[in-house]
């Protein structure tokens, strides 16, 4: 009843736009977290056909899902524990990010057991203070990497870092990070690594900070059509429409309390519509009293507390009945709320809204190689996506 319609043509459009913006740098489409909720395999295929040449993930299960689908493009994975068993990653040609000597040595041991080198990207912490080696630790990491390379246990494929605030080009912290990354690159070259892929730019940096593009860019949220720089539009096209169905309507009078706790009480005669989408599906509880949905091309408010499986919408005197389509968010072309609206109502970012769309929500992909709308999960009814998706 609740579906996420994913427009793979929009993914292709956004990837081509980002590829042009990269101005000669290669493009890594970040497809972690199930492709930001859109379906990692389907997004990866569309992005690779539209200008991407790398894929980025955080975990081994994410990487292996892509390999199991037959995707052979280079993949970079960047979150794992130093003592994780990583032979599967090495055997599957997954590149691994390394921020510490202990991790590097663990990978070298795995490579020795397999008799094949581990492909690594050395990460410098230039100011985000998450992953990456600090300026004090970076020289030692490079020294150990050089020894392990000489022993045939690793191949250094990249040197990289992560920006903290690419949305604001005048931020002093951004300039400090660029200087720090320059030092890290110079030290890497002096240690005998002059030619690996250098990469720094995220979505915002890819689009408006040419000094950050280097050899490879790593857009994430922009691939999915969310504009990453506040107040600017680069022509990205939102790829997901989250929609559901009215399953019940009832006419009520003034004084009627709605949902748990009766936080909302109706002040006039109106029609309430029940929609089977709740916080287990990705509708944040904290948007109660602020969020709207679209029915018959009109925005109407969600009223009362949001439950795990359902919300109530006040449709006033609109001629709404069970079976009518409800759009929670979409591209905004027909006046419906966008994921940016939902992020504002929830006081978060669009990333959290998109990745919060729950696993029981059917992903229906259309466009690109699909030819027609298809589901990536086995629906309860084989025609669910095709039957419920507007033409």
URPEJO-V874562 format. One record per residue. N is the residue number from 1. RES is the residue in three letters. SS is DSSP state (H for helix, E for strand, C for the rest). D_LAST is the distance of its C-alpha to the last C-alpha in Angstrom with 1 decimal. Layout:
<<N:RES:SS:D_LAST> <N:RES:SS:D_LAST>>
This chain:
<<1:UNK:C:17.2> <2:UNK:C:17.0> <3:UNK:E:14.8> <4:UNK:E:14.8> <5:UNK:E:11.6> <6:UNK:E:13.4> <7:UNK:E:12.2> <8:UNK:H:14.9> <9:UNK:H:14.6> <10:UNK:H:15.8> <11:UNK:H:18.6> <12:UNK:H:19.5> <13:UNK:H:19.6> <14:UNK:H:21.8> <15:UNK:H:24.0> <16:UNK:H:24.7> <17:UNK:H:25.5> <18:UNK:H:27.8> <19:UNK:H:29.4> <20:UNK:H:30.3> <21:UNK:H:31.8> <22:UNK:C:33.8> <23:UNK:C:35.7> <24:UNK:C:37.0> <25:UNK:C:36.9> <26:UNK:E:35.1> <27:UNK:E:32.1> <28:UNK:E:31.7> <29:UNK:E:28.3> <30:UNK:E:29.2> <31:UNK:C:27.1> <32:UNK:H:29.4> <33:UNK:H:28.4> <34:UNK:H:25.6> <35:UNK:H:24.2> <36:UNK:H:24.5> <37:UNK:C:22.5> <38:UNK:C:19.6> <39:UNK:C:21.0> <40:UNK:H:24.0> <41:UNK:H:23.8> <42:UNK:H:20.2> <43:UNK:H:21.0> <44:UNK:H:24.3> <45:UNK:H:23.1> <46:UNK:H:20.7> <47:UNK:H:23.5> <48:UNK:H:26.1> <49:UNK:C:24.3> <50:UNK:C:24.0> <51:UNK:C:27.6> <52:UNK:C:28.6> <53:UNK:C:31.7> <54:UNK:E:32.6> <55:UNK:E:31.0> <56:UNK:E:32.5> <57:UNK:E:32.8> <58:UNK:C:35.3> <59:UNK:C:36.2> <60:UNK:H:37.2> <61:UNK:H:34.6> <62:UNK:H:31.8> <63:UNK:H:33.5> <64:UNK:H:34.0> <65:UNK:H:30.4> <66:UNK:H:29.6> <67:UNK:H:32.6> <68:UNK:H:31.7> <69:UNK:C:28.3> <70:UNK:C:30.3> <71:UNK:C:29.9> <72:UNK:C:33.2> <73:UNK:C:32.8> <74:UNK:E:35.5> <75:UNK:E:34.9> <76:UNK:E:36.9> <77:UNK:E:37.5> <78:UNK:C:39.5> <79:UNK:C:40.2> <80:UNK:C:42.7> <81:UNK:C:46.2> <82:UNK:C:49.2> <83:UNK:C:50.3> <84:UNK:C:46.9> <85:UNK:C:47.2> <86:UNK:C:45.2> <87:UNK:H:46.2> <88:UNK:H:42.7> <89:UNK:H:41.3> <90:UNK:H:44.0> <91:UNK:H:43.5> <92:UNK:C:39.8> <93:UNK:C:40.5> <94:UNK:E:39.2> <95:UNK:E:40.7> <96:UNK:E:42.2> <97:UNK:E:43.0> <98:UNK:E:46.6> <99:UNK:C:48.2> <100:UNK:C:51.6> <101:UNK:H:54.4> <102:UNK:H:54.2> <103:UNK:H:50.6> <104:UNK:H:51.6> <105:UNK:H:54.5> <106:UNK:H:52.4> <107:UNK:H:50.1> <108:UNK:H:53.1> <109:UNK:H:54.5> <110:UNK:H:51.3> <111:UNK:H:51.4> <112:UNK:H:55.0> <113:UNK:H:54.3> <114:UNK:H:51.6> <115:UNK:C:53.6> <116:UNK:C:50.7> <117:UNK:C:50.2> <118:UNK:E:47.6> <119:UNK:E:45.4> <120:UNK:E:45.5> <121:UNK:E:44.5> <122:UNK:E:47.2> <123:UNK:E:45.9> <124:UNK:E:48.0> <125:UNK:C:47.8> <126:UNK:C:47.9> <127:UNK:C:47.4> <128:UNK:C:44.5> <129:UNK:C:47.0> <130:UNK:C:44.6> <131:UNK:C:44.7> <132:UNK:C:46.9> <133:UNK:E:50.7> <134:UNK:C:52.6> <135:UNK:H:54.7> <136:UNK:H:57.8> <137:UNK:H:56.2> <138:UNK:H:54.5> <139:UNK:H:57.7> <140:UNK:H:58.5> <141:UNK:H:55.0> <142:UNK:H:55.3> <143:UNK:H:58.8> <144:UNK:H:57.7> <145:UNK:H:54.7> <146:UNK:H:57.1> <147:UNK:H:59.4> <148:UNK:H:56.6> <149:UNK:H:55.2> <150:UNK:H:58.7> <151:UNK:C:58.9> <152:UNK:C:55.8> <153:UNK:C:53.9> <154:UNK:E:51.2> <155:UNK:E:49.4> <156:UNK:E:48.4> <157:UNK:E:45.0> <158:UNK:E:44.3> <159:UNK:E:45.8> <160:UNK:E:43.4> <161:UNK:C:43.1> <162:UNK:C:40.7> <163:UNK:C:40.5> <164:UNK:C:40.9> <165:UNK:C:39.7> <166:UNK:C:38.0> <167:UNK:C:36.1> <168:UNK:C:39.4> <169:UNK:C:41.3> <170:UNK:C:44.4> <171:UNK:C:44.8> <172:UNK:H:48.3> <173:UNK:H:47.1> <174:UNK:H:44.7> <175:UNK:H:47.7> <176:UNK:H:49.8> <177:UNK:H:47.2> <178:UNK:H:47.1> <179:UNK:H:50.9> <180:UNK:H:51.0> <181:UNK:H:48.5> <182:UNK:H:50.6> <183:UNK:H:53.7> <184:UNK:H:51.9> <185:UNK:H:50.8> <186:UNK:H:54.4> <187:UNK:H:55.9> <188:UNK:H:53.5> <189:UNK:H:54.6> <190:UNK:H:58.3> <191:UNK:C:57.8> <192:UNK:C:56.7> <193:UNK:C:53.0> <194:UNK:C:52.4> <195:UNK:C:49.4> <196:UNK:C:46.7> <197:UNK:E:43.2> <198:UNK:E:43.4> <199:UNK:E:40.4> <200:UNK:C:40.0> <201:UNK:C:36.9> <202:UNK:C:34.0> <203:UNK:H:30.8> <204:UNK:H:32.7> <205:UNK:H:35.6> <206:UNK:H:33.6> <207:UNK:H:32.1> <208:UNK:H:35.3> <209:UNK:C:38.4> <210:UNK:H:39.3> <211:UNK:H:42.6> <212:UNK:H:40.8> <213:UNK:C:38.8> <214:UNK:C:41.6> <215:UNK:C:40.6> <216:UNK:E:37.4> <217:UNK:E:34.9> <218:UNK:C:33.1> <219:UNK:C:30.0> <220:UNK:C:28.2> <221:UNK:H:26.2> <222:UNK:H:25.3> <223:UNK:H:23.5> <224:UNK:H:21.0> <225:UNK:C:20.7> <226:UNK:C:23.3> <227:UNK:C:25.9> <228:UNK:C:29.2> <229:UNK:C:31.7> <230:UNK:C:32.1> <231:UNK:C:31.8> <232:UNK:C:30.4> <233:UNK:C:27.1> <234:UNK:C:26.8> <235:UNK:C:23.3> <236:UNK:C:21.7> <237:UNK:C:18.0> <238:UNK:C:17.3> <239:UNK:C:15.6> <240:UNK:E:15.1> <241:UNK:E:13.2> <242:UNK:E:15.2> <243:UNK:E:13.9> <244:UNK:E:15.6> <245:UNK:E:16.2> <246:UNK:E:19.0> <247:UNK:E:21.5> <248:UNK:E:24.3> <249:UNK:E:25.5> <250:UNK:E:29.1> <251:UNK:E:31.1> <252:UNK:E:34.0> <253:UNK:C:36.9> <254:UNK:C:38.7> <255:UNK:C:40.4> <256:UNK:C:37.7> <257:UNK:E:37.5> <258:UNK:E:34.2> <259:UNK:C:33.9> <260:UNK:H:36.8> <261:UNK:H:39.8> <262:UNK:H:38.6> <263:UNK:C:38.1> <264:UNK:E:36.0> <265:UNK:E:37.5> <266:UNK:C:35.7> <267:UNK:C:37.7> <268:UNK:C:36.3> <269:UNK:C:34.7> <270:UNK:E:31.0> <271:UNK:E:28.1> <272:UNK:E:27.4> <273:UNK:E:24.1> <274:UNK:E:24.4> <275:UNK:E:21.7> <276:UNK:C:22.4> <277:UNK:C:22.4> <278:UNK:C:25.9> <279:UNK:H:28.0> <280:UNK:H:27.7> <281:UNK:H:24.0> <282:UNK:C:24.8> <283:UNK:C:25.2> <284:UNK:C:28.6> <285:UNK:H:31.2> <286:UNK:H:32.7> <287:UNK:H:29.8> <288:UNK:C:30.9> <289:UNK:C:31.8> <290:UNK:C:29.8> <291:UNK:C:26.2> <292:UNK:E:23.4> <293:UNK:E:19.8> <294:UNK:E:17.2> <295:UNK:E:16.5> <296:UNK:C:15.2> <297:UNK:C:15.4> <298:UNK:E:19.0> <299:UNK:E:20.9> <300:UNK:E:23.1> <301:UNK:E:25.8> <302:UNK:E:26.3> <303:UNK:E:29.8> <304:UNK:C:32.4> <305:UNK:C:32.8> <306:UNK:C:29.9> <307:UNK:C:30.6> <308:UNK:C:30.0> <309:UNK:C:27.1> <310:UNK:C:26.0> <311:UNK:E:26.0> <312:UNK:E:26.6> <313:UNK:E:24.9> <314:UNK:E:26.8> <315:UNK:E:24.5> <316:UNK:E:27.4> <317:UNK:C:27.0> <318:UNK:C:23.2> <319:UNK:C:22.1> <320:UNK:C:20.5> <321:UNK:C:20.6> <322:UNK:C:20.1> <323:UNK:C:16.6> <324:UNK:C:15.1> <325:UNK:E:12.8> <326:UNK:E:15.1> <327:UNK:E:14.5> <328:UNK:E:17.7> <329:UNK:E:17.1> <330:UNK:C:14.7> <331:UNK:C:15.2> <332:UNK:C:16.5> <333:UNK:C:14.7> <334:UNK:C:14.2> <335:UNK:C:17.5> <336:UNK:C:16.7> <337:UNK:C:19.5> <338:UNK:C:19.6> <339:UNK:H:21.4> <340:UNK:H:24.3> <341:UNK:H:24.5> <342:UNK:H:24.7> <343:UNK:H:27.3> <344:UNK:H:29.3> <345:UNK:H:29.3> <346:UNK:H:30.3> <347:UNK:C:32.9> <348:UNK:C:31.7> <349:UNK:C:29.7> <350:UNK:H:26.0> <351:UNK:H:27.2> <352:UNK:H:28.3> <353:UNK:H:25.2> <354:UNK:H:23.0> <355:UNK:H:25.5> <356:UNK:C:26.1> <357:UNK:C:22.8> <358:UNK:C:24.5> <359:UNK:C:24.5> <360:UNK:C:23.3> <361:UNK:C:19.9> <362:UNK:E:17.5> <363:UNK:E:16.3> <364:UNK:E:13.0> <365:UNK:E:12.9> <366:UNK:E:10.4> <367:UNK:C:11.6> <368:UNK:H:15.3> <369:UNK:H:17.0> <370:UNK:H:14.6> <371:UNK:C:12.9> <372:UNK:C:10.1> <373:UNK:C:9.6> <374:UNK:E:13.2> <375:UNK:E:15.6> <376:UNK:C:18.9> <377:UNK:C:20.7> <378:UNK:C:21.5> <379:UNK:C:19.4> <380:UNK:C:21.3> <381:UNK:C:18.8> <382:UNK:C:17.8> <383:UNK:C:14.3> <384:UNK:H:13.8> <385:UNK:H:11.3> <386:UNK:H:9.1> <387:UNK:H:9.7> <388:UNK:H:9.3> <389:UNK:C:6.4> <390:UNK:C:3.8> <391:UNK:C:0.0>>
